[in-house]
């Protein structure tokens, strides 16, 4: 199965800047996740090389994702998403933390982080008529310099586990956070829980902060 990957690069203009932590009042200004705070305005289109020539097209409005269109020829698969009806979080992407991976002719993964909070997101878009579109609003993306996730993998977490999914096979491995789970997670501040991770297909290293204590995991991964 051939994997096609392209990192988004949008056309930016001097007049299209967003306030990703931009303010003259330094005392009250949150630190932005973004280094490049330019507004993404131009549509982005990514084409795969699998059967049916799958493609994904993303449009933007007011520096936010507006719609996502994806299709594959030969089987008449044409799908559209109004983004804010699927993910209601008020988030702004940036070109440096946004990419798309098309897996053969099966599905596409869109990976991005919110410029303001650094919160990670994932979308899996199926290229078959009956496939289910999936969303993950607590992704561990390696746009964050504290997170390393090997090529071909995506990762996300909840109150109990860190999940690692093989993008091509769909198989998933899990790492337990603690024996009792974690309450009151602030998903807009991932580093209040997860300091760092390093994930390969063989193992996961994770350093966590839970109830004022540091927890480290360094374990092999089993995909099922």
LUMTORLUM-601614 format. One line per 2 residues: for each residue x, z, y of C-alpha. Coordinates in steps of 0.05 Angstrom, whole numbers, padded with zeros to 5 digits, always signed. Layout:
% residues N
X/Z/Y  ...
END
This chain:
% residues 224
+00000/+00000/+00000  +00031/-00022/+00066
+00025/+00027/+00124  +00022/-00001/+00195
+00040/+00046/+00252  +00042/+00033/+00326
+00051/+00084/+00381  +00006/+00072/+00441
+00039/+00050/+00505  -00011/+00041/+00563
-00001/+00006/+00629  +00005/+00058/+00683
-00001/+00053/+00759  +00021/+00098/+00814
-00050/+00111/+00836  -00074/+00134/+00768
-00048/+00205/+00763  -00088/+00263/+00734
-00082/+00336/+00748  -00048/+00360/+00684
-00029/+00426/+00715  -00015/+00394/+00783
-00025/+00441/+00841  +00013/+00468/+00901
-00006/+00540/+00882  +00048/+00553/+00831
+00026/+00624/+00818  -00041/+00602/+00788
-00020/+00536/+00758  -00020/+00533/+00682
+00040/+00499/+00649  +00019/+00430/+00627
+00031/+00406/+00556  +00047/+00337/+00585
+00113/+00314/+00613  +00082/+00248/+00635
+00017/+00263/+00671  -00003/+00191/+00685
-00076/+00173/+00672  -00088/+00127/+00613
-00135/+00073/+00640  -00121/+00007/+00603
-00155/-00007/+00536  -00111/+00001/+00475
-00117/-00044/+00414  -00080/-00035/+00348
-00083/-00086/+00292  -00066/-00074/+00219
-00038/-00123/+00167  -00084/-00105/+00109
-00139/-00147/+00079  -00192/-00165/+00130
-00144/-00153/+00188  -00170/-00084/+00208
-00165/-00066/+00281  -00180/-00007/+00328
-00195/-00012/+00402  -00199/+00048/+00449
-00225/+00046/+00520  -00217/+00098/+00574
-00258/+00121/+00633  -00237/+00173/+00686
-00173/+00186/+00647  -00212/+00205/+00584
-00228/+00169/+00519  -00293/+00131/+00529
-00307/+00091/+00466  -00273/+00074/+00401
-00287/+00009/+00365  -00260/-00009/+00296
-00274/-00066/+00249  -00251/-00105/+00188
-00266/-00178/+00174  -00292/-00205/+00108
-00342/-00149/+00095  -00375/-00147/+00163
-00352/-00076/+00178  -00361/-00064/+00253
-00366/+00007/+00279  -00369/+00039/+00348
-00363/+00111/+00373  -00381/+00142/+00439
-00325/+00191/+00440  -00356/+00250/+00476
-00416/+00249/+00429  -00369/+00259/+00370
-00317/+00306/+00401  -00348/+00347/+00457
-00284/+00382/+00479  -00266/+00364/+00551
-00197/+00335/+00539  -00150/+00286/+00571
-00099/+00248/+00529  -00031/+00224/+00552
+00007/+00162/+00529  +00064/+00205/+00502
+00018/+00243/+00455  -00027/+00190/+00426
-00018/+00141/+00369  -00055/+00105/+00314
-00037/+00093/+00241  -00074/+00040/+00201
-00070/+00051/+00126  -00075/-00017/+00092
-00149/-00036/+00098  -00176/+00033/+00080
-00178/+00073/+00145  -00143/+00088/+00210
-00118/+00155/+00234  -00118/+00169/+00309
-00075/+00228/+00330  -00072/+00257/+00400
-00064/+00321/+00441  -00100/+00346/+00502
-00056/+00343/+00563  -00082/+00407/+00594
-00081/+00455/+00534  -00037/+00420/+00484
-00092/+00425/+00432  -00085/+00374/+00376
-00139/+00327/+00350  -00145/+00279/+00292
-00196/+00224/+00275  -00200/+00187/+00209
-00239/+00121/+00216  -00261/+00087/+00151
-00258/+00012/+00144  -00313/+00009/+00091
-00387/+00007/+00105  -00405/+00074/+00073
-00343/+00114/+00092  -00349/+00178/+00132
-00315/+00186/+00198  -00277/+00253/+00200
-00254/+00295/+00259  -00205/+00353/+00262
-00203/+00392/+00328  -00147/+00439/+00309
-00092/+00391/+00289  -00019/+00407/+00283
+00012/+00344/+00313  +00086/+00332/+00320
+00078/+00312/+00393  +00090/+00386/+00402
+00165/+00398/+00398  +00154/+00463/+00359
+00118/+00425/+00303  +00151/+00378/+00253
+00105/+00339/+00207  +00136/+00286/+00162
+00114/+00213/+00168  +00054/+00198/+00125
+00024/+00268/+00132  -00026/+00301/+00179
-00038/+00375/+00187  -00093/+00420/+00214
-00114/+00493/+00208  -00173/+00541/+00209
-00180/+00617/+00203  -00154/+00616/+00132
-00108/+00558/+00116  -00060/+00506/+00143
-00081/+00441/+00110  -00034/+00383/+00098
-00064/+00315/+00080  -00028/+00254/+00053
-00053/+00198/+00098  -00050/+00145/+00045
-00078/+00181/-00017  -00124/+00232/+00017
-00096/+00288/-00026  -00092/+00356/+00008
-00045/+00416/+00001  -00060/+00485/+00031
-00019/+00543/+00057  -00054/+00610/+00064
-00045/+00641/+00133  -00054/+00713/+00111
-00087/+00750/+00053  -00146/+00769/+00097
-00153/+00710/+00144  -00146/+00710/+00220
-00201/+00730/+00268  -00213/+00706/+00340
-00166/+00647/+00340  -00158/+00613/+00407
-00155/+00540/+00385  -00137/+00520/+00457
-00073/+00561/+00450  -00043/+00542/+00383
+00021/+00580/+00397  -00016/+00646/+00402
-00020/+00639/+00325  +00030/+00586/+00302
+00099/+00590/+00333  +00130/+00534/+00292
+00120/+00492/+00230  +00163/+00444/+00190
+00123/+00405/+00139  +00148/+00354/+00088
+00115/+00327/+00025  +00153/+00379/-00015
+00145/+00443/+00025  +00120/+00478/+00087
+00156/+00527/+00132  +00110/+00564/+00181
+00124/+00621/+00230  +00061/+00657/+00252
+00042/+00713/+00299  -00016/+00755/+00273
-00037/+00822/+00303  +00030/+00831/+00336
+00069/+00817/+00272  +00111/+00758/+00253
+00095/+00724/+00186  +00139/+00670/+00155
+00120/+00623/+00099  +00170/+00578/+00064
+00134/+00550/+00003  +00128/+00487/-00038
+00065/+00444/-00028  +00020/+00419/-00084
-00027/+00362/-00066  -00094/+00358/-00102
END
